[in-house]
Amino acid sequence: MLKKLLLLFFSLSITFFVACGEDKSTEPNPTNPEPGVPVEPPVEPPVEPPVQPPVDTEVYYSLIGSGANPALLADWYPQWKAKYVATLQDDINAGITDANRANWFIANAPGAMRVRWNGSSNGCSSLNQNCTVSEGVGYGMLIALFQEDWELFHGIYLYAWGNVERDIVGSGGSYLLQWILDSFTEYIDKSAATDADLDIATALILAHYKLKTMNPELSNLYLQHAKNVINSVWDRLVEGKCSQNYLVCAGSSAMWYKEPVTFNLSYFAPVAFRLFAMIDPSHDWNAVLNANYAYMKLAQSKSVGLPPDWSDASGAAVLAPNGSSKATYNTYGKESLRASWRIAWDYHWFGSEDAKEVLDNMANFVVGQIPNPQEIPKNTFVVTDGSMSTSTTNISYWGSYCLMGVASHPEWFNTCLTSFNAQGYSPTYSYYTHILQMMFAQLMNGLYSRPAF
């Protein structure tokens, strides 16, 4: 059911600052870098926000209902930002890094910011949260974008740009971001996780459209970096060794190329592929979009309608080669719970019939299992038979379930959203739960305003 929604207006009063000594420049040329020679950082973020955001008169599809509370994010966002965002100076002050080890960022991108990760493997400490994962960079940019926090958006962009730029020779010219990063210093794992690069490019394209009038120089800078990322995605993750009829590889390391090839359906980002098609006509991103929707439906046909955490080329649940989700690969678990967010976003902005079909396949099962969404089950669902697993749920699952109902179950969705919002922002949650809670809340409460393309 089509609904014309008025976009929310935000009274923006953000004051932007840039670290002392940062020079304006254009995007550096990665094709002929000079190792050891400092590269000038990208241009500064806009000094002043627009007086009034442009009104998008496009028709939006049913999503925002009576349960929406956009003001809620004014309370949740500062809490998330205070806990998880670290500047270069923050890490130096905390002893996580120092001037010698962080010399590249000090010289080239002192305004960079990162999203803290609380993992405790591969040299990362959950205590001091010295690491950042690439997914957190993409998610952080999207969260900052929809909060219109341009200072943070640009700071996280500088972190992504800087880590790619200082390894552009070693990576063979790849613009895919390294998976695990130690503060502003070391690369812990240089392989790429696909969802991160799709989200980073998406955020940059949307920023480009939002800033075209206010700051054309910065807008074009973001667009150029997005194009660089997109080319690397195509070359290494679509036409890479694991490619099967336009399906997107789960990552860039060799483990993802081995038979049987394993896919992660929560990495399928239809909004990203639609945006890529707009700015990159040299590659057939519509074929990628269509192939991945077909694969999503195939996987749903092998289940109760919910995608598993990991699946093979036939759509069946399968163990991932990286050891992730050993006990939960066949559940709607910590990986796949992001799928409804990505599909609902596509439905909200583009009214996709494919998106509606996929959401309805999910909702037909979940709404039947949770007729009263004021409470959600304490355990996750096994996708093959709909039974309960031993894994527990949290607030992010609540949001994921809510999003399944946006296309065809508006009353259920509104009740679910009201109950989701009422849970509040608990300080006891960890990085992953909090960051998903923020993204799901932004979409469901009306902050995902679409720029004019």
Secondary structure, 3 states (H helix, E strand, C coil): CEECCCCCCCCCCCCCCCCCCCCCCCCCCCCCCCCCCCCCCCCCCCCCCCCCCCCCCCCEECCCCCCCCCCHHHHHHHHHHHHHEEEHHHHHHCCCCCCCCCHHHHHHCCCCEEECECCCCCCCCCCCCCEEEHHHHHHHHHHHHHCCCHHHHHHHHHHHHHHHHCCCCCCCCCCCCCCEEECCCEEEECCCEHHHHHHHHHHHHHHHHHHCCCCHHHHHHHHHHHHHHHHHHHHHHHCCCCCCCCCCCCECCHHHHCCCCCECHHHCCHHHHHHHHHHCCCCCHHHHHHHHHHHHHHHHHCCCCCCCCCECCCCCECCCCCCCCCCCCCECCCCHHHHHHHHHHHHHHHCCHHHHHHHHHHHHHHHHHCCCCCCCCCEEEECCCCCEEEEECCHHHHHHHHHHCCCCCHHHHHHHHHHHHHCCCCCCCCHHHHHHHHHHHHHHCCCCCCCCC
